[in-house]
């Protein structure tokens, strides 16, 4: 467990208190443990070598001690000076590393001793070998019930003749204790090395790699929970930085893809709504066409009969009633004409006509319907631009817009034409009260009218919009800053032709 760091991911601060990670466990299993096993085997092998070397050193020490005193003892034996022999043995025993020392004659009988020794070596094979060969011998033996290491060295006079035998004993446990000390030091060192190695692995891996991996995992968990706004701070080792950059790029790509999907869905929804609207309009157009044809003939008959009666009556009251009938018939006739215009098929045949001529024709048509001659008309256009359109339908669009403008105006209707790089706009403006927010939103919906009952059919702007759409143009409605409404009929450049007029009057 290592609760020793914090890391920030986006706006999230998280304190990690986690067990060894999978990477750390794998490093332990495949790197640290094999390394420790190899080092343990190396220590075992080294201890064996060191034990053997230490044993040889201890044996060599006994040989050096024996050789150091063998000559004085040899001279003392030749002079039969046992006191000197004893003094030399005592001096060796007092060194502290010798457990016992004694001098024997060539027959194995003890001459002098110090410490733990054997009194008779006449039956000792090592003693006989030493006397016979003149070569020192050593072995582990039991002396007075204790395990010792015995070193036998021949005592020779100055002429090289063997005159006795020197035995030096050292406790066998001295070798074991020395080896045990070496083993303890070695294994304690190995244990410390193992602990330090594991600590370095855990803490070093966390500081160098682990915390960055945990940070990336935290970011990916946030992404999995639905957050697409988080991004990775690119820091740490170059490999981690590369992964972080790749994750950021992936998140950016996912965000873009999701945005594209949302946009596509919105576009599909818009197209579906437009399709439903077109289907609804087609159905309305089909019904409107049937209704208009069914009403047309009876209305004509009623108007003709009322007209005939007017010629044969002198009563003012009858004449007033018949005029009222004809007025309602005319209103219904306009509605029938609007329904027929609404149900007409799209543009199929176009002709060149001057925009100025279209405006004049539309004004002339509307002029017959005007009841208020006080409305002033202002035309701010003297150009000769020519457009290729369905003349009758384009004139109908202008008639509907002009009719609405005159009905809404208080004192003036203004007509202007402006040029843009991509289109020409015919603007028809009035100084009335303008459009409410609801009227702007629903002005082109079929049978919607902001006028009082009996004044409008609710089809005028719907027809205008269809006509402009058939000409690849656009209908725009906006309120004027100085008051009133401005209706803009925008025609694209491809239906326009600048130059002289070739109208179809």
Order of alpha helices (4+ residues) and beta strands (2+ residues): beta-beta-alpha-alpha-alpha-beta-beta-alpha-beta-beta-beta-alpha-alpha-alpha-alpha-beta-alpha-beta-beta-alpha-beta-beta-alpha-alpha-beta-beta-beta
